Structure formats: C-alpha cells, structure tokens
C-alpha cells in the first residue's frame, strides 16, 4: 500500500469515526447566560405578570424545540436582586426533537436546589436527586409536581442541556441496579426525595383511594401512592414489591425563612411501576390504629388509618372540626366512605371517629370512614345538679358572666347557647 493509499485510508477511517460520533449532539439552554436573548423580568416587574413570559413561544436550540404551558405560576425568565437569571418553571415544559432524532439525555442546573419537576410523558426516567433524565424519546414533558401549592410552586433552572441522537426503535429500559431496595414503607419514607426505589409490600393495606391517590400502610408506616394508576381499592392487601420514586407533597409555610417546610411522603410513578410485581387480595376488613389527639398530630402518621375516641365535633365556618385535649383536626367525608345518610355533627356532639389522616398544605385532616355518636348534646338548663356550678368553654377555661352563642360544659356535661 503506497503512502497516498495509506493517507486515504486513514482519512476515510477518520471520516467514518467522525460521522459515527456526529449523531450525538448537545443542545444547551443557558438561561443564566440568556443565550436565547429572551426578555427577562426583574423584581421591579413583580406586578407585571406578562414580563419575561415564555409560554406560547417555540425556543429552538440545535435540533430540539422547547415549549411550555403555565401552571400555578407562569413560566418566565427572572432575574434576582443579586443579578442571577434563571427560568422559573411554574407549569409544564415540553422538549421535542426534530424528525429522525431522539432525546437520550437531559441534565439540569438549578438555583438554590429548587427542583420540583416530574417527568410526565416520554420513554425514560428522571433522577430528581442528581437532576438528570435518561431515556429514548422523541418528546418529553416535565411538570411541576407542586403546582397546587401556594409556595415553592416553581423550579428555578439555570441551564438545561439536551442530548440527542439518531432516532431508532430501541426502547429505554431502566437499569434496575440503580433502584434502592427497601423492605418497609418506613424505610422508603426515609429516602431522599427523588430516589428510585424497589419497595417491598408486606401485607400492606390500602386504607382508601381517591381519583389520583391511594393511601397504603404496612406495619411500619404509611405512604400516599400518587398517580400510579394501579386499580387499587379500599381493603386491598398487597404483597410483593413495586418500583416507585420517592416523591412528596411539599409546603413551605413561611417561604421567607430558612426553615424547611412540611411534607407528606408520596410514592410516585416510575418507568418500571407495574401491577405485575405484586399480588392483591380484596375485600379485607381494615384495622385502624387508636390514637389520642396529641399522639395523632404527627407528620409520621400521614396516610395511616386512624381512630380517635371521644372527640367533640362542631362546625367552624365551613369546616367540620374534631377537638380533644384542646387540639383540633379537620374532618370530612371527601372520599365518600361514610354510610349513606350519615351526617357529620355540627353542634358539639361527642363521637368516636375513624379515617385516613392527611394534610392538605394548610391543615391536618381526617378523611372519615366511620363516625359513631357517643353522647347527646344537653340543652341549656337541663342539668339541675348544681345551678351555680362553674361553666367552662371547650378548652377547659372558666367562663364568667353572660354566655355568647357557643358550646359550654357545666357539671361535666355539654350544653349549647344559641
């Protein structure tokens, strides 16, 4: 082989290697550097909801296009007082590859660890701990999972790098070795948010379901299965395992301080989530855990089936309130499990109640499954044991003078002043 042939062969080989690797492409959305030259809102534009908005725009970088839909807060470019520019995501982002191309990876750089995006559509999985998505999809949609909350309803993205390759028919299969194996729900709840997990189900009972969630409990704790579409029913007992991601319903009660907000643990959907990995037996009688009110009001009890005896139930504004030990919790029949014709008392009757303990970001509440009245309400003047006995309010405090409308205690019995 002469020198020209050798050079031609080397050139041909280099050309082939270049073309083989050229299929992979990185498309960078540098929001911090604003490489798309977008309008940016500043703190002076706080009252102007249209400044910096990107919804309705097609933002192209290389062979992908980014579009968005607003949620509880708008998707817009924002600059802080410190001069940091980022994309505030309050709704959905969709990234679509050009014809013949596929999205194989996405990395995110975030501001102040505010990353609440959930992968909603597309063939792949999101690692919300390391801010990386891997898969094989022509399009992928990310949704802000906290869009229903008043605070922390946005992810703050500094940069997003989208890797593409030539489209093919291969489907993305997650590496099961990346899943943390946990033997109990308590261990799952202790995981960092965003962790992929293989959760063992050992006689886990389904306490109740609504349109998007199921409340599941084992001997160690309880968790909300959020949006898993597993066709579960109240009374199901689950055995086996399930692939899920550690999620949360998060709420920061005071976004201006540095204290962490509260959370309700969730198990959210993952690429491997399936009903094929566990069995269920239906129609079982569920056993609640009996709590005092002070024992109940603990975040560790969210999603558990609980019972609390001798609570006084009344109507406060438009909410039913159960009270005991000077502590309160809202009660309702949101899941529709109370027997037909059952009315929640609004006049201070004492009851034993059972239900699913939860928290909606504002107040603790019990989704009632049963309610048993234990006493009737005495009327004013029916107790003649001691007409001059001290009168107390429901907090146990003595009351003097004329009594405004309300519920009171005298001689150990409740009465109403209307």
Secondary structure, DSSP 8 states (H G I E B T S, - for coil): --HHHHHHHHHHHHHHHHHHHTT-EEEEEETTTTTT----EEGGGTT-TTTTB-TT--EEETTEEEEEE--SS--EEEE-TT--EEEEESSEEEEEE-TTEEEEEEEEEESTT---EEEEESSEEEETTTTEEEEEESEEEEEETTTTSSSS--EEEEEEEEEEEE--S------GGGSEEESSHHHHHTS-TT-EEEEEEEEEEEEEE-SSEEEEE-SS-EEEEES------TT-EEEEEEEEEEEEEEE-S-TTSSS--EEEEEEE--TT--GGGEEEE-S-----EE--HHHH-SGGGTT-EEEEEEEEEEEETTEEEEEETTEEEEEE-TT--S-TT-----EEEEEEEEEEEEE-SS-EEEEEEEEEE----EETT---S-TT--EEETTS-EE-SS--SEEEEETTEEEEE-
